[in-house]
């Protein structure tokens, strides 16, 4: 259970990069690739969050001796 | 690691700021930022919570009823905390219907966990009553 705060900044950075990339690709006329990058960004962040929630549930289980 | 309340407050505030910043670019990422902030703060607190529970465990082991009721208290605490955690995150992202259902499930589970305790109290009362 790493108590690293930088995971919040990592997620925020991914969000902003995906947003900027999205705009750039839309301006360049490639809407489908823009949607792809958005999906990729969301999936990456989802994996991060799922791993964190998994650690969180394990921590609660061990703590409350469930 | 000294649980520094100032550090936790700073993390909470920067989580809020970052969430509102990301919300302007990408609304769906704000929920992720909020979830990660909440988890980081909880993980920082968990060690102190574990120490408190060890202390409570020792006290409850001395009382005769302590053996079988302390785990129930822990379970109820865990259910309440998880239900509250999920319900608040759902409310945060605007889904109050899901939040309501999660809270309802939490209440039902806590009631289910509390039934043995009520049975024990009933038995105790029956024993005390004459005849």
N, CA and C atoms of all chains as a GROMACS GRO file, in nm:
protein
  591
    1UNK      N    1   0.086  -0.118   0.000
    1UNK     CA    2   0.000   0.000   0.000
    1UNK      C    3   0.090   0.124   0.000
    2UNK      N    4   0.118   0.170  -0.120
    2UNK     CA    5   0.208   0.284  -0.127
    2UNK      C    6   0.127   0.411  -0.103
    3UNK      N    7   0.180   0.496  -0.015
    3UNK     CA    8   0.108   0.620   0.010
    3UNK      C    9   0.170   0.726  -0.078
    4UNK      N   10   0.151   0.711  -0.213
    4UNK     CA   11   0.214   0.814  -0.294
    4UNK      C   12   0.107   0.908  -0.347
    5UNK      N   13   0.138   1.034  -0.329
    5UNK     CA   14   0.038   1.135  -0.362
    5UNK      C   15   0.040   1.162  -0.511
    6UNK      N   16   0.151   1.117  -0.577
    6UNK     CA   17   0.164   1.162  -0.716
    6UNK      C   18   0.063   1.093  -0.806
    7UNK      N   19  -0.010   0.994  -0.751
    7UNK     CA   20  -0.106   0.926  -0.840
    7UNK      C   21  -0.217   1.023  -0.880
    8UNK      N   22  -0.248   1.117  -0.790
    8UNK     CA   23  -0.352   1.214  -0.824
    8UNK      C   24  -0.305   1.300  -0.940
    9UNK      N   25  -0.179   1.344  -0.931
    9UNK     CA   26  -0.129   1.430  -1.039
    9UNK      C   27  -0.117   1.351  -1.168
   10UNK      N   28  -0.083   1.222  -1.156
   10UNK     CA   29  -0.070   1.140  -1.278
   10UNK      C   30  -0.204   1.136  -1.350
   11UNK      N   31  -0.311   1.110  -1.273
   11UNK     CA   32  -0.444   1.100  -1.336
   11UNK      C   33  -0.483   1.234  -1.397
   12UNK      N   34  -0.453   1.342  -1.324
   12UNK     CA   35  -0.489   1.474  -1.379
   12UNK      C   36  -0.412   1.499  -1.508
   13UNK      N   37  -0.283   1.460  -1.507
   13UNK     CA   38  -0.200   1.484  -1.627
   13UNK      C   39  -0.258   1.404  -1.744
   14UNK      N   40  -0.293   1.278  -1.719
   14UNK     CA   41  -0.348   1.198  -1.829
   14UNK      C   42  -0.473   1.265  -1.882
   15UNK      N   43  -0.559   1.314  -1.789
   15UNK     CA   44  -0.683   1.376  -1.834
   15UNK      C   45  -0.657   1.494  -1.925
   16UNK      N   46  -0.563   1.580  -1.884
   16UNK     CA   47  -0.540   1.701  -1.963
   16UNK      C   48  -0.476   1.666  -2.096
   17UNK      N   49  -0.382   1.569  -2.092
   17UNK     CA   50  -0.316   1.532  -2.220
   17UNK      C   51  -0.420   1.477  -2.316
   18UNK      N   52  -0.508   1.393  -2.264
   18UNK     CA   53  -0.610   1.335  -2.354
   18UNK      C   54  -0.698   1.445  -2.409
   19UNK      N   55  -0.732   1.541  -2.325
   19UNK     CA   56  -0.818   1.649  -2.374
   19UNK      C   57  -0.747   1.727  -2.484
   20UNK      N   58  -0.620   1.761  -2.461
   20UNK     CA   59  -0.547   1.840  -2.561
   20UNK      C   60  -0.532   1.760  -2.689
   21UNK      N   61  -0.492   1.634  -2.673
   21UNK     CA   62  -0.476   1.550  -2.794
   21UNK      C   63  -0.607   1.543  -2.870
   22UNK      N   64  -0.716   1.530  -2.794
   22UNK     CA   65  -0.846   1.522  -2.858
   22UNK      C   66  -0.870   1.645  -2.945
   23UNK      N   67  -0.845   1.761  -2.886
   23UNK     CA   68  -0.870   1.884  -2.962
   23UNK      C   69  -0.782   1.889  -3.086
   24UNK      N   70  -0.652   1.854  -3.067
   24UNK     CA   71  -0.558   1.861  -3.181
   24UNK      C   72  -0.606   1.769  -3.292
   25UNK      N   73  -0.644   1.647  -3.256
   25UNK     CA   74  -0.684   1.551  -3.360
   25UNK      C   75  -0.812   1.597  -3.428
   26UNK      N   76  -0.905   1.654  -3.348
   26UNK     CA   77  -1.030   1.700  -3.411
   26UNK      C   78  -0.997   1.812  -3.509
   27UNK      N   79  -0.908   1.906  -3.466
   27UNK     CA   80  -0.874   2.015  -3.559
   27UNK      C   81  -0.812   1.955  -3.684
   28UNK      N   82  -0.729   1.847  -3.665
   28UNK     CA   83  -0.661   1.791  -3.783
   28UNK      C   84  -0.756   1.709  -3.868
   29UNK      N   85  -0.882   1.700  -3.826
   29UNK     CA   86  -0.978   1.633  -3.911
   29UNK      C   87  -0.986   1.485  -3.888
   30UNK      N   88  -0.917   1.430  -3.786
   30UNK     CA   89  -0.923   1.284  -3.764
   30UNK      C   90  -1.010   1.258  -3.642
   31UNK      N   91  -1.142   1.264  -3.659
   31UNK     CA   92  -1.230   1.248  -3.542
   31UNK      C   93  -1.216   1.108  -3.483
   32UNK      N   94  -1.204   1.004  -3.570
   32UNK     CA   95  -1.204   0.868  -3.514
   32UNK      C   96  -1.082   0.848  -3.426
   33UNK      N   97  -0.964   0.900  -3.472
   33UNK     CA   98  -0.845   0.883  -3.387
   33UNK      C   99  -0.862   0.961  -3.258
   34UNK      N  100  -0.928   1.077  -3.266
   34UNK     CA  101  -0.949   1.153  -3.141
   34UNK      C  102  -1.029   1.069  -3.043
   35UNK      N  103  -1.134   1.004  -3.096
   35UNK     CA  104  -1.214   0.922  -3.005
   35UNK      C  105  -1.130   0.806  -2.950
   36UNK      N  106  -1.041   0.753  -3.034
   36UNK     CA  107  -0.954   0.642  -2.988
   36UNK      C  108  -0.867   0.687  -2.873
   37UNK      N  109  -0.806   0.804  -2.887
   37UNK     CA  110  -0.715   0.849  -2.780
   37UNK      C  111  -0.796   0.873  -2.653
   38UNK      N  112  -0.916   0.929  -2.668
   38UNK     CA  113  -0.996   0.950  -2.546
   38UNK      C  114  -1.023   0.817  -2.479
   39UNK      N  115  -1.064   0.719  -2.559
   39UNK     CA  116  -1.092   0.587  -2.500
   39UNK      C  117  -0.967   0.532  -2.433
   40UNK      N  118  -0.852   0.545  -2.502
   40UNK     CA  119  -0.728   0.490  -2.444
   40UNK      C  120  -0.700   0.557  -2.310
   41UNK      N  121  -0.714   0.690  -2.307
   41UNK     CA  122  -0.687   0.760  -2.182
   41UNK      C  123  -0.778   0.712  -2.072
   42UNK      N  124  -0.906   0.700  -2.104
   42UNK     CA  125  -1.001   0.658  -1.999
   42UNK      C  126  -0.968   0.518  -1.951
   43UNK      N  127  -0.929   0.429  -2.043
   43UNK     CA  128  -0.902   0.291  -2.000
   43UNK      C  129  -0.779   0.287  -1.911
   44UNK      N  130  -0.677   0.365  -1.947
   44UNK     CA  131  -0.555   0.364  -1.865
   44UNK      C  132  -0.588   0.411  -1.724
   45UNK      N  133  -0.664   0.520  -1.715
   45UNK     CA  134  -0.695   0.573  -1.582
   45UNK      C  135  -0.783   0.474  -1.507
   46UNK      N  136  -0.872   0.408  -1.581
   46UNK     CA  137  -0.960   0.310  -1.514
   46UNK      C  138  -0.876   0.199  -1.452
   47UNK      N  139  -0.773   0.153  -1.528
   47UNK     CA  140  -0.689   0.046  -1.471
   47UNK      C  141  -0.622   0.095  -1.344
   48UNK      N  142  -0.568   0.218  -1.350
   48UNK     CA  143  -0.502   0.272  -1.230
   48UNK      C  144  -0.600   0.272  -1.112
   49UNK      N  145  -0.722   0.324  -1.139
   49UNK     CA  146  -0.818   0.338  -1.029
   49UNK      C  147  -0.858   0.200  -0.977
   50UNK      N  148  -0.875   0.104  -1.067
   50UNK     CA  149  -0.920  -0.028  -1.021
   50UNK      C  150  -0.812  -0.090  -0.933
   51UNK      N  151  -0.684  -0.069  -0.973
   51UNK     CA  152  -0.579  -0.126  -0.888
   51UNK      C  153  -0.581  -0.059  -0.751
   52UNK      N  154  -0.601   0.072  -0.748
   52UNK     CA  155  -0.604   0.142  -0.619
   52UNK      C  156  -0.720   0.094  -0.535
   53UNK      N  157  -0.837   0.078  -0.597
   53UNK     CA  158  -0.953   0.034  -0.519
   53UNK      C  159  -0.930  -0.108  -0.469
   54UNK      N  160  -0.859  -0.190  -0.549
   54UNK     CA  161  -0.830  -0.326  -0.504
   54UNK      C  162  -0.743  -0.322  -0.378
   55UNK      N  163  -0.639  -0.238  -0.383
   55UNK     CA  164  -0.554  -0.224  -0.263
   55UNK      C  165  -0.638  -0.175  -0.146
   56UNK      N  166  -0.727  -0.080  -0.173
   56UNK     CA  167  -0.810  -0.024  -0.067
   56UNK      C  168  -0.895  -0.133  -0.004
   57UNK      N  169  -0.957  -0.218  -0.085
   57UNK     CA  170  -1.044  -0.321  -0.027
   57UNK      C  171  -0.963  -0.423   0.049
   58UNK      N  172  -0.842  -0.455  -0.003
   58UNK     CA  173  -0.758  -0.550   0.072
   58UNK      C  174  -0.723  -0.490   0.207
   59UNK      N  175  -0.690  -0.360   0.205
   59UNK     CA  176  -0.652  -0.294   0.331
   59UNK      C  177  -0.769  -0.299   0.429
   60UNK      N  178  -0.890  -0.270   0.380
   60UNK     CA  179  -1.004  -0.271   0.473
   60UNK      C  180  -1.026  -0.412   0.525
   61UNK      N  181  -1.009  -0.511   0.436
   61UNK     CA  182  -1.031  -0.651   0.481
   61UNK      C  183  -0.934  -0.687   0.590
   62UNK      N  184  -0.806  -0.655   0.569
   62UNK     CA  185  -0.710  -0.694   0.673
   62UNK      C  186  -0.735  -0.612   0.799
   63UNK      N  187  -0.770  -0.487   0.784
   63UNK     CA  188  -0.785  -0.402   0.902
   63UNK      C  189  -0.901  -0.451   0.987
   64UNK      N  190  -1.016  -0.480   0.922
   64UNK     CA  191  -1.133  -0.517   1.000
   64UNK      C  192  -1.141  -0.667   1.022
   65UNK      N  193  -1.031  -0.737   0.988
   65UNK     CA  194  -1.029  -0.883   1.006
   65UNK      C  195  -1.153  -0.949   0.949
   66UNK      N  196  -1.188  -0.911   0.828
   66UNK     CA  197  -1.309  -0.972   0.769
   66UNK      C  198  -1.274  -1.107   0.710
   67UNK      N  199   0.532   0.710   1.047
   67UNK     CA  200   0.493   0.828   0.970
   67UNK      C  201   0.392   0.905   1.058
   68UNK      N  202   0.432   1.017   1.103
   68UNK     CA  203   0.344   1.093   1.190
   68UNK      C  204   0.226   1.138   1.105
   69UNK      N  205   0.102   1.104   1.158
   69UNK     CA  206  -0.015   1.140   1.076
   69UNK      C  207  -0.030   1.290   1.084
   70UNK      N  208   0.017   1.357   0.980
   70UNK     CA  209   0.021   1.502   0.986
   70UNK      C  210  -0.108   1.554   0.924
   71UNK      N  211  -0.194   1.609   1.009
   71UNK     CA  212  -0.325   1.651   0.960
   71UNK      C  213  -0.309   1.760   0.856
   72UNK      N  214  -0.200   1.839   0.868
   72UNK     CA  215  -0.182   1.946   0.769
   72UNK      C  216  -0.155   1.885   0.633
   73UNK      N  217  -0.078   1.773   0.633
   73UNK     CA  218  -0.048   1.712   0.503
   73UNK      C  219  -0.177   1.659   0.442
   74UNK      N  220  -0.261   1.600   0.524
   74UNK     CA  221  -0.386   1.544   0.470
   74UNK      C  222  -0.475   1.655   0.419
   75UNK      N  223  -0.481   1.767   0.494
   75UNK     CA  224  -0.563   1.880   0.447
   75UNK      C  225  -0.509   1.931   0.314
   76UNK      N  226  -0.376   1.938   0.304
   76UNK     CA  227  -0.317   1.988   0.178
   76UNK      C  228  -0.355   1.895   0.063
   77UNK      N  229  -0.348   1.764   0.088
   77UNK     CA  230  -0.382   1.669  -0.020
   77UNK      C  231  -0.528   1.687  -0.058
   78UNK      N  232  -0.614   1.703   0.041
   78UNK     CA  233  -0.756   1.719   0.009
   78UNK      C  234  -0.780   1.842  -0.075
   79UNK      N  235  -0.718   1.954  -0.036
   79UNK     CA  236  -0.742   2.079  -0.110
   79UNK      C  237  -0.684   2.069  -0.250
   80UNK      N  238  -0.565   2.011  -0.262
   80UNK     CA  239  -0.508   2.005  -0.399
   80UNK      C  240  -0.588   1.907  -0.483
   81UNK      N  241  -0.647   1.804  -0.417
   81UNK     CA  242  -0.735   1.716  -0.492
   81UNK      C  243  -0.854   1.791  -0.547
   82UNK      N  244  -0.913   1.879  -0.464
   82UNK     CA  245  -1.029   1.956  -0.511
   82UNK      C  246  -0.989   2.045  -0.626
   83UNK      N  247  -0.875   2.114  -0.610
   83UNK     CA  248  -0.832   2.208  -0.715
   83UNK      C  249  -0.809   2.133  -0.846
   84UNK      N  250  -0.739   2.021  -0.835
   84UNK     CA  251  -0.707   1.947  -0.958
   84UNK      C  252  -0.835   1.893  -1.020
   85UNK      N  253  -0.927   1.849  -0.934
   85UNK     CA  254  -1.051   1.794  -0.989
   85UNK      C  255  -1.127   1.900  -1.065
   86UNK      N  256  -1.134   2.021  -1.008
   86UNK     CA  257  -1.210   2.126  -1.079
   86UNK      C  258  -1.136   2.166  -1.205
   87UNK      N  259  -1.000   2.160  -1.200
   87UNK     CA  260  -0.926   2.197  -1.321
   87UNK      C  261  -0.953   2.095  -1.431
   88UNK      N  262  -0.943   1.966  -1.395
   88UNK     CA  263  -0.963   1.863  -1.498
   88UNK      C  264  -1.107   1.865  -1.546
   89UNK      N  265  -1.199   1.903  -1.454
   89UNK     CA  266  -1.340   1.902  -1.495
   89UNK      C  267  -1.363   1.994  -1.614
   90UNK      N  268  -1.288   2.104  -1.617
   90UNK     CA  269  -1.312   2.198  -1.729
   90UNK      C  270  -1.268   2.133  -1.860
   91UNK      N  271  -1.160   2.050  -1.855
   91UNK     CA  272  -1.117   1.987  -1.980
   91UNK      C  273  -1.200   1.864  -2.010
   92UNK      N  274  -1.204   1.773  -1.911
   92UNK     CA  275  -1.265   1.641  -1.935
   92UNK      C  276  -1.351   1.609  -1.813
   93UNK      N  277  -1.484   1.622  -1.822
   93UNK     CA  278  -1.567   1.602  -1.701
   93UNK      C  279  -1.549   1.463  -1.640
   94UNK      N  280  -1.532   1.358  -1.723
   94UNK     CA  281  -1.534   1.224  -1.663
   94UNK      C  282  -1.407   1.198  -1.582
   95UNK      N  283  -1.297   1.274  -1.608
   95UNK     CA  284  -1.176   1.247  -1.531
   95UNK      C  285  -1.186   1.302  -1.389
   96UNK      N  286  -1.279   1.397  -1.369
   96UNK     CA  287  -1.287   1.455  -1.235
   96UNK      C  288  -1.321   1.346  -1.134
   97UNK      N  289  -1.412   1.256  -1.172
   97UNK     CA  290  -1.448   1.150  -1.076
   97UNK      C  291  -1.327   1.065  -1.041
   98UNK      N  292  -1.244   1.036  -1.142
   98UNK     CA  293  -1.126   0.955  -1.112
   98UNK      C  294  -1.035   1.027  -1.014
   99UNK      N  295  -1.016   1.158  -1.036
   99UNK     CA  296  -0.927   1.233  -0.946
   99UNK      C  297  -0.984   1.229  -0.804
  100UNK      N  298  -1.116   1.246  -0.792
  100UNK     CA  299  -1.176   1.248  -0.658
  100UNK      C  300  -1.157   1.113  -0.591
  101UNK      N  301  -1.181   1.005  -0.667
  101UNK     CA  302  -1.166   0.872  -0.605
  101UNK      C  303  -1.023   0.851  -0.559
  102UNK      N  304  -0.926   0.891  -0.641
  102UNK     CA  305  -0.787   0.865  -0.602
  102UNK      C  306  -0.750   0.950  -0.481
  103UNK      N  307  -0.799   1.074  -0.473
  103UNK     CA  308  -0.768   1.156  -0.355
  103UNK      C  309  -0.822   1.091  -0.229
  104UNK      N  310  -0.947   1.046  -0.237
  104UNK     CA  311  -1.009   0.985  -0.117
  104UNK      C  312  -0.929   0.862  -0.074
  105UNK      N  313  -0.887   0.782  -0.173
  105UNK     CA  314  -0.813   0.660  -0.136
  105UNK      C  315  -0.679   0.694  -0.074
  106UNK      N  316  -0.610   0.793  -0.131
  106UNK     CA  317  -0.479   0.828  -0.075
  106UNK      C  318  -0.495   0.873   0.069
  107UNK      N  319  -0.595   0.956   0.095
  107UNK     CA  320  -0.612   1.004   0.233
  107UNK      C  321  -0.646   0.888   0.324
  108UNK      N  322  -0.730   0.797   0.278
  108UNK     CA  323  -0.766   0.686   0.367
  108UNK      C  324  -0.646   0.599   0.396
  109UNK      N  325  -0.563   0.574   0.292
  109UNK     CA  326  -0.447   0.486   0.315
  109UNK      C  327  -0.352   0.550   0.415
  110UNK      N  328  -0.348   0.683   0.416
  110UNK     CA  329  -0.259   0.748   0.513
  110UNK      C  330  -0.312   0.727   0.654
  111UNK      N  331  -0.446   0.716   0.669
  111UNK     CA  332  -0.503   0.712   0.805
  111UNK      C  333  -0.504   0.569   0.858
  112UNK      N  334  -0.491   0.471   0.768
  112UNK     CA  335  -0.525   0.332   0.804
  112UNK      C  336  -0.437   0.280   0.916
  113UNK      N  337  -0.310   0.321   0.923
  113UNK     CA  338  -0.225   0.264   1.026
  113UNK      C  339  -0.274   0.305   1.165
  114UNK      N  340  -0.312   0.431   1.178
  114UNK     CA  341  -0.360   0.476   1.310
  114UNK      C  342  -0.488   0.400   1.346
  115UNK      N  343  -0.571   0.376   1.246
  115UNK     CA  344  -0.696   0.303   1.272
  115UNK      C  345  -0.664   0.162   1.321
  116UNK      N  346  -0.563   0.098   1.259
  116UNK     CA  347  -0.529  -0.039   1.299
  116UNK      C  348  -0.484  -0.039   1.445
  117UNK      N  349  -0.402   0.061   1.483
  117UNK     CA  350  -0.356   0.065   1.622
  117UNK      C  351  -0.476   0.080   1.716
  118UNK      N  352  -0.570   0.166   1.678
  118UNK     CA  353  -0.687   0.186   1.766
  118UNK      C  354  -0.762   0.056   1.780
  119UNK      N  355  -0.774  -0.022   1.670
  119UNK     CA  356  -0.853  -0.146   1.682
  119UNK      C  357  -0.782  -0.248   1.768
  120UNK      N  358  -0.645  -0.254   1.759
  120UNK     CA  359  -0.575  -0.348   1.850
  120UNK      C  360  -0.608  -0.313   1.994
  121UNK      N  361  -0.603  -0.182   2.025
  121UNK     CA  362  -0.629  -0.140   2.164
  121UNK      C  363  -0.770  -0.182   2.206
  122UNK      N  364  -0.867  -0.156   2.117
  122UNK     CA  365  -1.005  -0.193   2.152
  122UNK      C  366  -1.016  -0.344   2.169
  123UNK      N  367  -0.945  -0.418   2.084
  123UNK     CA  368  -0.953  -0.564   2.092
  123UNK      C  369  -0.911  -0.612   2.228
  124UNK      N  370  -0.801  -0.556   2.279
  124UNK     CA  371  -0.755  -0.601   2.412
  124UNK      C  372  -0.863  -0.575   2.516
  125UNK      N  373  -0.923  -0.458   2.514
  125UNK     CA  374  -1.024  -0.427   2.616
  125UNK      C  375  -1.139  -0.525   2.605
  126UNK      N  376  -1.185  -0.548   2.481
  126UNK     CA  377  -1.303  -0.634   2.468
  126UNK      C  378  -1.272  -0.778   2.506
  127UNK      N  379  -1.144  -0.818   2.497
  127UNK     CA  380  -1.117  -0.958   2.532
  127UNK      C  381  -1.134  -0.981   2.680
  128UNK      N  382  -1.122  -0.876   2.761
  128UNK     CA  383  -1.136  -0.898   2.906
  128UNK      C  384  -1.284  -0.920   2.942
  129UNK      N  385  -1.377  -0.854   2.871
  129UNK     CA  386  -1.518  -0.869   2.910
  129UNK      C  387  -1.567  -1.004   2.861
  130UNK      N  388  -1.658  -1.064   2.936
  130UNK     CA  389  -1.704  -1.200   2.901
  130UNK      C  390  -1.772  -1.199   2.766
  131UNK      N  391  -1.851  -1.092   2.739
  131UNK     CA  392  -1.923  -1.091   2.610
  131UNK      C  393  -1.831  -1.052   2.496
  132UNK      N  394  -1.711  -1.004   2.531
  132UNK     CA  395  -1.628  -0.942   2.428
  132UNK      C  396  -1.591  -1.036   2.317
  133UNK      N  397  -1.575  -1.167   2.353
  133UNK     CA  398  -1.517  -1.257   2.251
  133UNK      C  399  -1.600  -1.254   2.125
  134UNK      N  400  -1.735  -1.269   2.133
  134UNK     CA  401  -1.808  -1.289   2.007
  134UNK      C  402  -1.872  -1.161   1.958
  135UNK      N  403  -1.866  -1.051   2.037
  135UNK     CA  404  -1.934  -0.932   1.986
  135UNK      C  405  -1.838  -0.836   1.921
  136UNK      N  406  -1.708  -0.840   1.956
  136UNK     CA  407  -1.616  -0.742   1.897
  136UNK      C  408  -1.604  -0.762   1.746
  137UNK      N  409  -1.590  -0.886   1.695
  137UNK     CA  410  -1.584  -0.900   1.549
  137UNK      C  411  -1.709  -0.843   1.481
  138UNK      N  412  -1.825  -0.858   1.548
  138UNK     CA  413  -1.946  -0.804   1.484
  138UNK      C  414  -1.935  -0.653   1.472
  139UNK      N  415  -1.883  -0.590   1.579
  139UNK     CA  416  -1.870  -0.444   1.573
  139UNK      C  417  -1.778  -0.406   1.459
  140UNK      N  418  -1.668  -0.481   1.444
  140UNK     CA  419  -1.573  -0.449   1.335
  140UNK      C  420  -1.643  -0.464   1.200
  141UNK      N  421  -1.720  -0.573   1.186
  141UNK     CA  422  -1.786  -0.594   1.056
  141UNK      C  423  -1.882  -0.480   1.028
  142UNK      N  424  -1.960  -0.442   1.129
  142UNK     CA  425  -2.058  -0.334   1.107
  142UNK      C  426  -1.984  -0.207   1.068
  143UNK      N  427  -1.871  -0.181   1.134
  143UNK     CA  428  -1.794  -0.060   1.101
  143UNK      C  429  -1.748  -0.066   0.956
  144UNK      N  430  -1.699  -0.184   0.915
  144UNK     CA  431  -1.648  -0.194   0.778
  144UNK      C  432  -1.760  -0.172   0.677
  145UNK      N  433  -1.876  -0.237   0.702
  145UNK     CA  434  -1.988  -0.223   0.608
  145UNK      C  435  -2.030  -0.077   0.602
  146UNK      N  436  -2.040  -0.015   0.720
  146UNK     CA  437  -2.086   0.125   0.721
  146UNK      C  438  -1.989   0.212   0.644
  147UNK      N  439  -1.858   0.190   0.668
  147UNK     CA  440  -1.761   0.278   0.603
  147UNK      C  441  -1.764   0.260   0.452
  148UNK      N  442  -1.764   0.135   0.405
  148UNK     CA  443  -1.760   0.112   0.260
  148UNK      C  444  -1.887   0.167   0.196
  149UNK      N  445  -2.003   0.143   0.260
  149UNK     CA  446  -2.129   0.192   0.200
  149UNK      C  447  -2.125   0.344   0.192
  150UNK      N  448  -2.075   0.406   0.299
  150UNK     CA  449  -2.070   0.552   0.299
  150UNK      C  450  -1.973   0.601   0.193
  151UNK      N  451  -1.859   0.537   0.183
  151UNK     CA  452  -1.757   0.575   0.084
  151UNK      C  453  -1.817   0.569  -0.056
  152UNK      N  454  -1.881   0.458  -0.089
  152UNK     CA  455  -1.937   0.444  -0.224
  152UNK      C  456  -2.050   0.541  -0.247
  153UNK      N  457  -2.136   0.556  -0.146
  153UNK     CA  458  -2.253   0.644  -0.165
  153UNK      C  459  -2.206   0.787  -0.189
  154UNK      N  460  -2.106   0.831  -0.116
  154UNK     CA  461  -2.064   0.971  -0.134
  154UNK      C  462  -2.000   0.991  -0.269
  155UNK      N  463  -1.923   0.891  -0.316
  155UNK     CA  464  -1.862   0.908  -0.448
  155UNK      C  465  -1.971   0.911  -0.554
  156UNK      N  466  -2.074   0.828  -0.538
  156UNK     CA  467  -2.183   0.831  -0.636
  156UNK      C  468  -2.252   0.967  -0.632
  157UNK      N  469  -2.276   1.018  -0.511
  157UNK     CA  470  -2.343   1.150  -0.503
  157UNK      C  471  -2.256   1.254  -0.570
  158UNK      N  472  -2.124   1.243  -0.546
  158UNK     CA  473  -2.032   1.342  -0.601
  158UNK      C  474  -2.043   1.347  -0.752
  159UNK      N  475  -2.054   1.230  -0.815
  159UNK     CA  476  -2.056   1.233  -0.961
  159UNK      C  477  -2.199   1.246  -1.010
  160UNK      N  478  -2.294   1.281  -0.920
  160UNK     CA  479  -2.427   1.315  -0.967
  160UNK      C  480  -2.526   1.201  -0.970
  161UNK      N  481  -2.484   1.082  -0.928
  161UNK     CA  482  -2.577   0.967  -0.936
  161UNK      C  483  -2.638   0.944  -0.799
  162UNK      N  484  -2.738   1.025  -0.762
  162UNK     CA  485  -2.791   1.009  -0.626
  162UNK      C  486  -2.877   0.883  -0.616
  163UNK      N  487  -2.931   0.835  -0.727
  163UNK     CA  488  -3.014   0.712  -0.719
  163UNK      C  489  -2.926   0.595  -0.676
  164UNK      N  490  -2.811   0.581  -0.740
  164UNK     CA  491  -2.723   0.468  -0.703
  164UNK      C  492  -2.678   0.484  -0.560
  165UNK      N  493  -2.649   0.610  -0.521
  165UNK     CA  494  -2.603   0.634  -0.383
  165UNK      C  495  -2.709   0.586  -0.285
  166UNK      N  496  -2.836   0.619  -0.314
  166UNK     CA  497  -2.944   0.576  -0.224
  166UNK      C  498  -2.949   0.426  -0.213
  167UNK      N  499  -2.933   0.357  -0.326
  167UNK     CA  500  -2.941   0.210  -0.320
  167UNK      C  501  -2.825   0.153  -0.240
  168UNK      N  502  -2.707   0.209  -0.258
  168UNK     CA  503  -2.592   0.156  -0.184
  168UNK      C  504  -2.613   0.176  -0.034
  169UNK      N  505  -2.667   0.293   0.001
  169UNK     CA  506  -2.690   0.317   0.145
  169UNK      C  507  -2.795   0.220   0.198
  170UNK      N  508  -2.899   0.196   0.117
  170UNK     CA  509  -3.001   0.101   0.162
  170UNK      C  510  -2.938  -0.036   0.185
  171UNK      N  511  -2.854  -0.078   0.089
  171UNK     CA  512  -2.789  -0.210   0.104
  171UNK      C  513  -2.705  -0.212   0.232
  172UNK      N  514  -2.633  -0.102   0.257
  172UNK     CA  515  -2.551  -0.096   0.378
  172UNK      C  516  -2.636  -0.111   0.501
  173UNK      N  517  -2.751  -0.040   0.506
  173UNK     CA  518  -2.837  -0.050   0.625
  173UNK      C  519  -2.886  -0.192   0.643
  174UNK      N  520  -2.929  -0.254   0.533
  174UNK     CA  521  -2.983  -0.390   0.546
  174UNK      C  522  -2.875  -0.484   0.598
  175UNK      N  523  -2.752  -0.467   0.545
  175UNK     CA  524  -2.646  -0.559   0.589
  175UNK      C  525  -2.613  -0.538   0.735
  176UNK      N  526  -2.613  -0.410   0.778
  176UNK     CA  527  -2.581  -0.385   0.919
  176UNK      C  528  -2.689  -0.445   1.007
  177UNK      N  529  -2.815  -0.431   0.965
  177UNK     CA  530  -2.923  -0.490   1.044
  177UNK      C  531  -2.906  -0.641   1.051
  178UNK      N  532  -2.867  -0.699   0.936
  178UNK     CA  533  -2.848  -0.844   0.934
  178UNK      C  534  -2.737  -0.885   1.030
  179UNK      N  535  -2.632  -0.805   1.034
  179UNK     CA  536  -2.521  -0.839   1.123
  179UNK      C  537  -2.562  -0.821   1.268
  180UNK      N  538  -2.657  -0.728   1.294
  180UNK     CA  539  -2.689  -0.697   1.433
  180UNK      C  540  -2.788  -0.796   1.491
  181UNK      N  541  -2.850  -0.881   1.408
  181UNK     CA  542  -2.955  -0.971   1.460
  181UNK      C  543  -2.900  -1.062   1.570
  182UNK      N  544  -2.782  -1.127   1.556
  182UNK     CA  545  -2.737  -1.213   1.667
  182UNK      C  546  -2.724  -1.137   1.798
  183UNK      N  547  -2.681  -1.011   1.789
  183UNK     CA  548  -2.664  -0.935   1.914
  183UNK      C  549  -2.800  -0.919   1.980
  184UNK      N  550  -2.901  -0.889   1.900
  184UNK     CA  551  -3.034  -0.871   1.961
  184UNK      C  552  -3.081  -1.002   2.022
  185UNK      N  553  -3.051  -1.114   1.950
  185UNK     CA  554  -3.091  -1.244   2.007
  185UNK      C  555  -3.027  -1.263   2.143
  186UNK      N  556  -2.898  -1.229   2.154
  186UNK     CA  557  -2.829  -1.249   2.282
  186UNK      C  558  -2.895  -1.165   2.390
  187UNK      N  559  -2.932  -1.041   2.354
  187UNK     CA  560  -2.994  -0.955   2.456
  187UNK      C  561  -3.127  -1.016   2.498
  188UNK      N  562  -3.204  -1.065   2.400
  188UNK     CA  563  -3.334  -1.125   2.434
  188UNK      C  564  -3.313  -1.242   2.531
  189UNK      N  565  -3.214  -1.327   2.499
  189UNK     CA  566  -3.192  -1.443   2.588
  189UNK      C  567  -3.159  -1.396   2.729
  190UNK      N  568  -3.072  -1.291   2.734
  190UNK     CA  569  -3.031  -1.241   2.866
  190UNK      C  570  -3.154  -1.197   2.944
  191UNK      N  571  -3.242  -1.124   2.875
  191UNK     CA  572  -3.360  -1.072   2.946
  191UNK      C  573  -3.447  -1.189   2.992
  192UNK      N  574  -3.462  -1.288   2.903
  192UNK     CA  575  -3.547  -1.402   2.944
  192UNK      C  576  -3.490  -1.467   3.069
  193UNK      N  577  -3.356  -1.482   3.070
  193UNK     CA  578  -3.297  -1.548   3.188
  193UNK      C  579  -3.326  -1.468   3.313
  194UNK      N  580  -3.322  -1.335   3.301
  194UNK     CA  581  -3.337  -1.255   3.423
  194UNK      C  582  -3.480  -1.257   3.474
  195UNK      N  583  -3.576  -1.262   3.377
  195UNK     CA  584  -3.715  -1.252   3.423
  195UNK      C  585  -3.752  -1.375   3.508
  196UNK      N  586  -3.823  -1.356   3.618
  196UNK     CA  587  -3.859  -1.473   3.702
  196UNK      C  588  -3.965  -1.558   3.632
  197UNK      N  589  -3.965  -1.688   3.652
  197UNK     CA  590  -4.072  -1.774   3.603
  197UNK      C  591  -4.066  -1.806   3.456
   0.00000   0.00000   0.00000
